[in-house]
Amino acid sequence: MKSRLRFIVMMAVMALVSFEGFSQKVDEERMQRDIEVAENILSTLLKQQYEKRSCFPIEVSGSYRAGYGVTFTMPNIQSNIYFGTSDGSFGGFNSDGITIIETTPENDAAQIADGQRKNNRAIVRGGAARAPLAKKGSAKVDRDSVKDESSQRNIKAAKDFIADYGDLIGQLAPNERIIVTNRSEGDYMWFGSFDNQSNSLITVEGVKSDILQYKQGKMTREQLMAKIKVVNSERDTELQPDLELLTSIFNRLYRSDLSKTYFTQENTYYERLKDFGVIYHMQVYSSNQQDVDNWRMPTLSLEDVDQATRDKKVKELYPLFTKSIKEDILEYGRTLRSLKDDENLIFDIRMTRCRGCGIPSSLEYTIKYSVLKDYASGKITKEAALGKISEKKGEEQ
């Protein structure tokens, strides 16, 4: 009896310790300092992969998401940035011939008139933008082989960074990740292309526990490198009817006259990534600002709403939106036909602006195509399929 009581007490103490460790809050100031140091290290490692590395800047930005880890976003480094031109100068960023239209959430994003599409190369971005283009007169090179070499250099820098310096972010939990990627959070939408070049998606991911095992000598470097996940997938620019159809479905579902939560301005678009899947980018809004403190919320049929009421309604709509978007991804994702079983359907959603509301700035939902097929054929229930949709939240607003 005493031994059983002792066992129960011991288990209770262990549970309490685990709970305290789990609930311990992250020191945000220290985390930000660690991230900024890591940004500098990764930027330096990337530069070291190229000759004339002092000739161009590489800006890396990192962000922490509790329970997920730290994501470092590097520039979409294209091979034509790093190769000399025929006049002996060094290639760089150039925005000649490109129209850049600045947008912010909660305004009318449908501003792209035909006259603004100069040479069919307009870009919509949520902030300042520069596009990498080779200078006029650039020497002709084998773009594909150069691009492949550039991708491999970036992957090597990312893997070395995770292995050698990932432990410098000291507050990460063992199950949290360190990710290096050149995919932004859906900040941009392309119209046309740059000389029909396809860009590569690079994502390199390591887990903190594996890094600690390596640092403690319990794992070799080769074993750690084998555990670091690498996605190096090329964007497919060929139009696919089923992918286009799903775009039109979500543009219609979340138009302000049909949606009951947040709405889009029919600006959903997709990226097809070979051997990886498809990413749909959405921007959703909750309201249209009429003047300084006067809002219209079309999905709720509300006019002349003040700021406080508007923010309250935005928070109330958030759980309803997350429920409906996941159900719609499941129901209408079944219409896809061109994905392979192990490929992913991903929705990358930029959320409505609501400062101080405590809702995330972005959401990302991922589901395997095999799950959609099993649900469509009745092999699994709706509840089981919904449980297989993974959710990643951006920083709180």
Secondary structure, DSSP 8 states (H G I E B T S, - for coil): -HHHHHHHHHHHHHHHHHHHHHH----HHHHHHHHHHHHHHHHHHHHTTSTTGGGS----EEEEETTTEEEEE-----GGGSSBBTTS-B--B--TT-EEEE--TTS------GGG-GGG-EEEESS----B---TTB----HHHHHHHHHHHHHHHHHHHHHHHGGGSTT--TT-EEEEES--SS-EEESS-STT---EEEEEEEEHHHHHHHHTTSS-HHHHHHHSEEEEEEEE-S--HHHHHHHHHHHHHTSTTT-SS-B--S--EEEEETTTEEEEEEE-BS-EEEETTEEEEGGGTEEEE-HHHHHHHHHHHHHHHHHHHHHHHHHHHTT--S--TT-EEEEEEE----TTS--BSEEEEEEEHHHHHHHHTTSS-HHHHHHT-EEEE--B-
